[in-house]
Amino acid sequence: MDAPVTHFDFHRCLEACAQGDRRALQALYDHEGARLLGVARRIARDDATAEDIVHDAMIRIWTRAASFDPARGSARGWIYSITRHLALNTIRDTRRETVLEDADIDTFTAVHAGFDDFDLWSGSAKIYRCLEQLQPAPQRCILHAYVDGCSHAEIAGRLGAPLGTVKAWIKRSLKALRECLE
């Protein structure tokens, strides 16, 4: 005799996540994690990237569970939509990225080393004017990385942004700074 099919209540699970129930997030991951990974894998075409996407999706689901509106669609659809959008954004960002050489990072480091912290951030240095041209979130990433010494993961946590997005912002910002300083 076949075992009875158990119904997974995605809506109730999201409600529990919104209340801070970590077991609900674990249950959601246990129930849908492999399928979410499959979606991310099909879009990203890379296992490691897909795993990062699912990780970021689970964090987003956890932090935004309270914003789920059942009037706009199913809870399961909302979960898959988050994963799919993160995967598509990751691929889009990766295609736009240019790989920076160590020399690019050395350029920023050398410029930074040429000023003491007061001069660098007082507004009189060229680097400050270049930093002002960056969008606010990428600018904060650069400052957290090179002034505060934060890791990419720490920056993602501080800004509430996905790790891949933080990495992309830093790469693009360093390129923009190098071009501005030339």
TASULBEL-V993858 format. One record per pair of residues at least 12 apart in sequence whose ideal C-beta (glycine too) atoms are under 6 Angstrom apart, sorted by the first residue. I is the first residue (numbers start at 1). J is the second residue. If there is no record, write none. Layout:
I,J  I,J
This chain:
8,31  10,75  10,76  11,75  13,28  14,65  14,68  14,75  17,62  17,65  18,65  18,66  25,62  29,58  36,54  36,83  37,50  37,54  39,83  40,53  40,54  40,83  40,87  43,87  44,87  53,86  53,87  53,90  56,86  56,162  57,82  57,83  57,86  60,82  61,79  61,82  90,164  93,168  97,168  97,171  100,171  100,174  100,175  104,174  104,178  107,178  108,174  108,177  111,127  130,177  130,180  130,181  134,173  138,169  138,173  141,155  141,166  141,169  141,170  142,173  145,170  152,166  152,167
